Amino acid sequence: MQAFTEYLGYISLVVAALIPIANPFSTAPMFLSLTSDFSKQERQKTANLAALYMFLFLSCFLLFGAHLLAFFGIELTSLRIAGGLIIAYLGFRMLFPAPIATGASNQQGSCANDIAFIPLAMPSMSGPGAISVVIAMASQLNDAGSLRSEVIGFAVVIAGIAVSASICWSVLRGASKVVKFLGNTGIQAMTKVMGFFLISIGVDMVVSTVIVLLQSSL
């Protein structure tokens, strides 16, 4: 029972790291805009595909991202610093967003498959920040003491990705109600709060990595 509680805690940590980056609440208005001409069934299909693509995309980077690092000779410390900077940058963009162009260019998608992967799953809900987080997790899991610990660790993170994708799916499925409930002001406030947390997470990743580097060099 204690082990199960610990696994739930680890899954919660994964979700807490991914949801602010995925920020499905800010994706909801874009989802509604891109699916404005869709039927209810097409809109639901788009939400289903976007969440599925997010799960598959991040899971693939979790499983094979560390091998890509080894292939290109990238150190984990460099990845953590780069990931921290990316996350902090995304946070700053959420706190101080640039004007979003609207118009005919947003209506290019004509079916669920056209927009489910790009731009909903990638880069909206599983962009560079989320990729950096899962690759960093994979690199830490590869340093586990035993194969059993490594397998359990990957299973826990994949479960966390699945929960995160499910949360994003729920928000997209209920996008109309979410946007109506929060309103433009509420969505902007939620985005800014998540942006602040992202900046904090990014700065912590950079600072903690620099401290580790300094300690190892002494």
NUBAMI-534954 format. One record per residue (C-alpha): residue in three letters; x, y, z. Coordinates in pm, 1 decimal, always signed. Each point is the difference from the previous one (the first is absolute). Layout:
N
<pt ala; <X; Y; Z>>
...
This chain:
218
<pt met; <+0.0; +0.0; +0.0>>
<pt gln; <+284.1; +235.4; +85.2>>
<pt ala; <+170.0; -73.9; -331.6>>
<pt phe; <-324.9; +68.0; -186.5>>
<pt thr; <-31.1; +335.0; +178.8>>
<pt glu; <+357.1; +85.5; -95.1>>
<pt tyr; <-68.0; -82.1; -365.8>>
<pt leu; <-307.2; +223.9; +6.8>>
<pt gly; <+218.4; +274.8; +143.4>>
<pt tyr; <+255.1; -40.7; -279.9>>
<pt ile; <-276.8; +1.7; -261.0>>
<pt ser; <-133.8; +320.4; +154.4>>
<pt leu; <+345.7; +156.9; -30.1>>
<pt val; <+13.5; -87.7; -371.2>>
<pt val; <-345.2; +148.1; -52.2>>
<pt ala; <+96.3; +311.9; +197.1>>
<pt ala; <+302.9; +45.6; -225.4>>
<pt leu; <-185.0; -53.0; -328.9>>
<pt ile; <-338.7; +167.2; +45.6>>
<pt pro; <+133.3; +356.5; +46.4>>
<pt ile; <+203.0; -44.9; -318.4>>
<pt ala; <-281.0; -162.2; -198.5>>
<pt asn; <-238.9; +267.3; +134.5>>
<pt pro; <-317.3; -146.7; -152.9>>
<pt phe; <-201.8; +301.3; +119.0>>
<pt ser; <+186.7; +225.1; -241.4>>
<pt thr; <-40.9; -258.7; -277.1>>
<pt ala; <-376.7; -15.2; +48.1>>
<pt pro; <-79.4; +330.5; -178.3>>
<pt met; <+220.2; -97.5; -296.3>>
<pt phe; <-169.0; -340.4; -6.3>>
<pt leu; <-340.9; +164.8; -17.9>>
<pt ser; <+117.4; +239.2; -271.5>>
<pt leu; <+146.6; -275.6; -216.7>>
<pt thr; <-305.9; -224.1; +42.2>>
<pt ser; <-265.1; +269.3; -34.0>>
<pt asp; <-130.2; -157.0; -324.1>>
<pt phe; <+18.4; -356.7; +131.1>>
<pt ser; <-291.9; -211.7; +107.0>>
<pt lys; <-17.0; -118.6; +360.7>>
<pt gln; <+133.9; -341.0; -102.4>>
<pt glu; <+293.2; +151.2; -193.8>>
<pt arg; <+84.0; +227.4; +291.4>>
<pt gln; <+3.1; -295.1; +239.1>>
<pt lys; <+213.7; -200.2; -242.4>>
<pt thr; <+247.5; +288.3; -18.7>>
<pt ala; <+26.0; +12.1; +379.5>>
<pt asn; <+51.6; -378.0; +13.6>>
<pt leu; <+275.3; +6.6; -263.7>>
<pt ala; <+177.8; +301.0; +150.6>>
<pt ala; <+21.8; -167.9; +342.2>>
<pt leu; <+110.2; -331.3; -156.8>>
<pt tyr; <+270.1; +170.0; -207.7>>
<pt met; <+122.5; +187.0; +308.6>>
<pt phe; <+30.7; -326.3; +193.7>>
<pt leu; <+177.0; -186.2; -282.1>>
<pt phe; <+230.5; +291.3; -81.6>>
<pt leu; <+121.7; +52.5; +357.8>>
<pt ser; <+21.6; -374.5; +68.0>>
<pt cys; <+224.1; -46.8; -304.1>>
<pt phe; <+230.0; +277.2; +117.2>>
<pt leu; <+4.6; -153.6; +347.9>>
<pt leu; <+102.7; -341.6; -132.8>>
<pt phe; <+241.9; +106.0; -273.4>>
<pt gly; <+100.3; +354.1; +94.0>>
<pt ala; <+293.1; -110.4; +216.9>>
<pt his; <+140.3; -204.3; -290.9>>
<pt leu; <-17.0; +312.0; -215.4>>
<pt leu; <+199.7; +184.0; +264.4>>
<pt ala; <+264.8; -271.8; -1.4>>
<pt phe; <+11.2; -0.5; -378.9>>
<pt phe; <+61.0; +374.4; -18.4>>
<pt gly; <+229.7; -0.4; +304.9>>
<pt ile; <-213.7; +238.2; +206.1>>
<pt glu; <+59.0; +2.1; +375.0>>
<pt leu; <-295.0; -18.2; +239.1>>
<pt thr; <+112.2; +317.7; +174.8>>
<pt ser; <-7.3; +187.9; -330.6>>
<pt leu; <-346.7; -136.1; -70.8>>
<pt arg; <-127.4; +104.4; +341.2>>
<pt ile; <+131.2; +354.0; -42.3>>
<pt ala; <-138.4; +22.0; -355.2>>
<pt gly; <-332.5; -143.6; +114.4>>
<pt gly; <-14.0; +243.4; +291.0>>
<pt leu; <+64.2; +293.0; -231.2>>
<pt ile; <-268.5; -121.4; -242.6>>
<pt ile; <-253.4; -46.1; +279.0>>
<pt ala; <+78.9; +342.2; +144.3>>
<pt tyr; <-28.9; +155.0; -347.2>>
<pt leu; <-340.6; -161.8; -48.3>>
<pt gly; <-101.3; +135.2; +338.3>>
<pt phe; <+104.5; +351.7; -95.9>>
<pt arg; <-197.5; -30.2; -323.3>>
<pt met; <-305.3; -103.8; +199.4>>
<pt leu; <+43.6; +291.4; +241.5>>
<pt phe; <+66.0; +249.5; -278.8>>
<pt pro; <-173.4; -145.4; -308.2>>
<pt ala; <+48.1; +145.0; -344.4>>
<pt pro; <-311.6; +93.7; -199.2>>
<pt ile; <-148.0; -305.1; -171.3>>
<pt ala; <-87.9; +45.0; -365.1>>
<pt thr; <-348.2; -105.4; -91.6>>
<pt gly; <-162.8; -44.0; -335.2>>
<pt ala; <-31.0; -242.4; -284.3>>
<pt ser; <+332.1; -168.6; +82.8>>
<pt asn; <-160.6; -154.5; +308.5>>
<pt gln; <-259.5; -176.5; -212.7>>
<pt gln; <+236.5; -211.2; -207.9>>
<pt gly; <-95.2; -326.0; +168.4>>
<pt ser; <-293.1; -171.5; -163.2>>
<pt cys; <-19.8; -319.6; +203.9>>
<pt ala; <+106.3; -143.8; +334.1>>
<pt asn; <+321.3; -155.2; -134.6>>
<pt asp; <+114.5; +334.5; -143.5>>
<pt ile; <+20.0; +180.1; +334.4>>
<pt ala; <+13.0; -271.9; +267.9>>
<pt phe; <+377.5; -48.5; -27.4>>
<pt ile; <+99.6; +348.5; -117.2>>
<pt pro; <-62.6; +241.1; +166.0>>
<pt leu; <-198.0; -158.2; +287.5>>
<pt ala; <+221.9; -290.3; +109.1>>
<pt met; <+320.8; +155.6; -132.4>>
<pt pro; <+105.1; +264.2; +92.2>>
<pt ser; <-294.8; +113.3; +215.7>>
<pt met; <-21.2; -285.6; +253.0>>
<pt ser; <+328.4; -185.4; -52.3>>
<pt gly; <+247.3; +260.8; -113.2>>
<pt pro; <+371.6; +51.9; +75.4>>
<pt gly; <-56.2; +51.4; +371.4>>
<pt ala; <-184.7; -328.6; +48.5>>
<pt ile; <+253.4; -181.7; -218.4>>
<pt ser; <+286.4; +134.3; +210.1>>
<pt val; <-172.4; -112.1; +319.4>>
<pt val; <-61.2; -359.7; -114.3>>
<pt ile; <+350.1; -38.0; -145.4>>
<pt ala; <+148.4; +123.0; +328.3>>
<pt met; <-218.3; -252.2; +185.2>>
<pt ala; <+114.8; -277.0; -233.2>>
<pt ser; <+364.8; +87.9; +57.0>>
<pt gln; <-49.5; -19.9; +376.3>>
<pt leu; <-182.7; -332.3; -28.9>>
<pt asn; <+283.5; -146.9; -204.5>>
<pt asp; <+225.2; +56.0; +300.8>>
<pt ala; <-223.4; -214.3; +222.7>>
<pt gly; <+172.7; -262.3; +207.9>>
<pt ser; <-174.9; -302.9; -148.5>>
<pt leu; <-198.5; -105.4; -303.9>>
<pt arg; <-310.4; -43.7; +215.8>>
<pt ser; <+24.7; +354.9; +131.8>>
<pt glu; <+53.0; +130.1; -351.7>>
<pt val; <-303.1; -185.5; -139.0>>
<pt ile; <-220.3; +114.4; +286.6>>
<pt gly; <+125.7; +355.4; -42.6>>
<pt phe; <-83.5; +7.4; -370.2>>
<pt ala; <-341.7; -152.8; +70.1>>
<pt val; <-71.3; +267.1; +261.0>>
<pt val; <+100.8; +284.3; -231.9>>
<pt ile; <-205.7; -145.7; -286.4>>
<pt ala; <-294.5; -19.5; +240.6>>
<pt gly; <+59.7; +365.7; +85.5>>
<pt ile; <+4.9; +88.7; -370.5>>
<pt ala; <-325.3; -193.3; -45.7>>
<pt val; <-164.9; +188.0; +286.7>>
<pt ser; <+123.5; +332.0; -141.3>>
<pt ala; <-135.2; -88.1; -344.4>>
<pt ser; <-331.1; -100.2; +160.5>>
<pt ile; <-22.9; +336.9; +174.3>>
<pt cys; <+68.8; +178.3; -328.8>>
<pt trp; <-260.4; -219.8; -169.0>>
<pt ser; <-257.5; +88.9; +266.0>>
<pt val; <+66.9; +372.1; -42.6>>
<pt leu; <-26.7; -21.0; -379.5>>
<pt arg; <-317.9; -209.2; +15.8>>
<pt gly; <-150.3; +258.0; +231.0>>
<pt ala; <+163.6; +296.9; -172.9>>
<pt ser; <-327.1; +180.2; -61.3>>
<pt lys; <-97.0; -22.0; +365.7>>
<pt val; <+351.6; +84.5; +121.8>>
<pt val; <+30.0; +312.6; -214.0>>
<pt lys; <-353.2; +105.6; +87.2>>
<pt phe; <+66.0; -52.4; +372.0>>
<pt leu; <+340.6; +167.0; +17.8>>
<pt gly; <-55.0; +264.3; -265.2>>
<pt asn; <+285.5; +179.5; -174.9>>
<pt thr; <+111.3; +163.4; +324.7>>
<pt gly; <+3.1; -331.0; +186.0>>
<pt ile; <+197.6; -173.3; -273.9>>
<pt gln; <+255.5; +281.1; -5.8>>
<pt ala; <+32.2; -14.5; +378.0>>
<pt met; <+42.7; -379.0; -3.2>>
<pt thr; <+260.9; +27.8; -273.8>>
<pt lys; <+198.1; +260.6; +194.1>>
<pt val; <-9.8; -208.2; +319.1>>
<pt met; <+127.4; -304.8; -189.2>>
<pt gly; <+262.8; +220.4; -164.2>>
<pt phe; <+126.9; +107.0; +339.9>>
<pt phe; <+27.6; -362.7; +112.1>>
<pt leu; <+185.1; -86.1; -321.1>>
<pt ile; <+253.8; +277.0; +61.2>>
<pt ser; <+51.8; -130.8; +352.6>>
<pt ile; <+47.0; -358.3; -126.1>>
<pt gly; <+243.9; +111.9; -271.3>>
<pt val; <+209.0; +212.4; +234.9>>
<pt asp; <+11.1; -283.2; +253.5>>
<pt met; <+122.6; -243.8; -268.2>>
<pt val; <+280.1; +236.1; -104.9>>
<pt val; <+106.2; +97.6; +352.9>>
<pt ser; <-4.2; -355.7; +137.5>>
<pt thr; <+203.8; -124.7; -297.0>>
<pt val; <+256.7; +277.8; +37.7>>
<pt ile; <+32.1; -79.1; +370.9>>
<pt val; <+59.6; -367.6; -79.2>>
<pt leu; <+266.3; +96.5; -256.7>>
<pt leu; <+174.5; +229.6; +247.4>>
<pt gln; <-7.2; -264.4; +273.8>>
<pt ser; <+142.7; -264.5; -232.9>>
<pt ser; <+281.3; +229.8; -108.3>>
<pt leu; <+115.7; +70.6; +357.0>>
